[in-house]
Amino acid sequence: MRNVARHPDPFSLPRIGRRFFPDFVAKLRDGRLFVVEYKGEHPIGAPEAREKDAIGRICARTTGNVFLMDRRPDHGVDMSGQMRKAL
């Protein structure tokens, strides 16, 4: 499902001084959340993108959920391939 910040109850992760709203959130059959932040090639190395990736990975590690910072394409692997690999 597309995660829209303007929605009355969006999914967010904490950042210093604000919140981070990943692009997509899905509930897996086993009850875990699969959270995806999509980035094109140009902003992937930007400080904000690196911070969001670190926050997502830490939250996933501590909660048991799954986080993916999707890169377009990542070493020839498309989005669906990256999602399968993350799971």
C-alpha positions in Angstrom: 0.0 0.0 0.0 1.3 3.5 -0.8 2.1 5.3 2.5 0.9 8.9 2.2 2.0 11.4 4.9 -1.3 13.3 4.5 -3.3 10.2 5.4 -5.0 10.5 8.9 -2.9 7.6 10.2 0.3 7.1 8.1 3.1 4.8 9.0 6.2 6.7 10.1 9.7 6.2 11.6 11.4 8.7 13.9 14.0 11.1 12.7 15.7 13.9 14.6 13.2 16.7 14.9 10.7 15.1 12.5 9.2 11.9 11.1 10.1 9.8 8.1 7.2 8.4 6.0 8.5 5.4 3.9 6.8 5.1 0.4 5.2 1.7 0.8 4.0 -0.5 3.7 2.6 -4.0 3.5 1.6 -6.5 6.2 3.0 -9.9 5.5 1.2 -13.1 6.2 3.3 -13.8 9.3 2.2 -10.4 10.8 5.5 -8.5 10.1 5.5 -5.3 8.2 7.4 -4.9 5.0 8.5 -1.3 4.6 9.9 0.1 1.4 11.5 3.4 0.7 12.0 4.0 -3.0 15.0 6.1 -4.3 16.1 6.7 -7.8 19.8 6.6 -8.6 20.7 10.3 -8.0 19.7 10.8 -4.3 20.8 7.4 -3.0 24.1 8.8 -1.6 22.6 11.9 -0.2 22.9 12.4 3.6 19.1 12.3 4.0 18.8 9.0 2.1 21.6 7.4 4.1 19.9 8.5 7.3 16.6 7.0 6.3 18.3 3.8 5.3 20.0 3.6 8.6 16.8 4.3 10.5 14.9 1.7 8.6 17.5 -1.0 9.1 17.7 -0.3 12.8 13.9 -0.4 13.2 13.7 -3.6 11.2 16.5 -5.2 13.3 14.9 -4.3 16.6 11.2 -5.1 15.6 11.7 -8.1 13.4 10.0 -6.3 10.5 11.5 -6.0 7.0 12.9 -2.7 5.5 14.2 -2.2 2.0 15.7 1.0 0.6 14.9 0.2 -3.0 17.5 1.4 -5.5 16.6 1.7 -9.2 18.1 -0.7 -10.4 20.6 -2.1 -7.9 23.3 -3.9 -9.8 20.9 -5.0 -12.4 18.3 -6.3 -9.9 14.8 -4.7 -10.4 12.4 -3.7 -7.6 10.7 -7.1 -7.4 14.0 -8.9 -7.3 15.2 -6.6 -4.5 12.0 -7.2 -2.6 12.3 -11.0 -2.9 15.9 -10.8 -1.7 14.9 -8.6 1.3 12.3 -11.2 2.4 
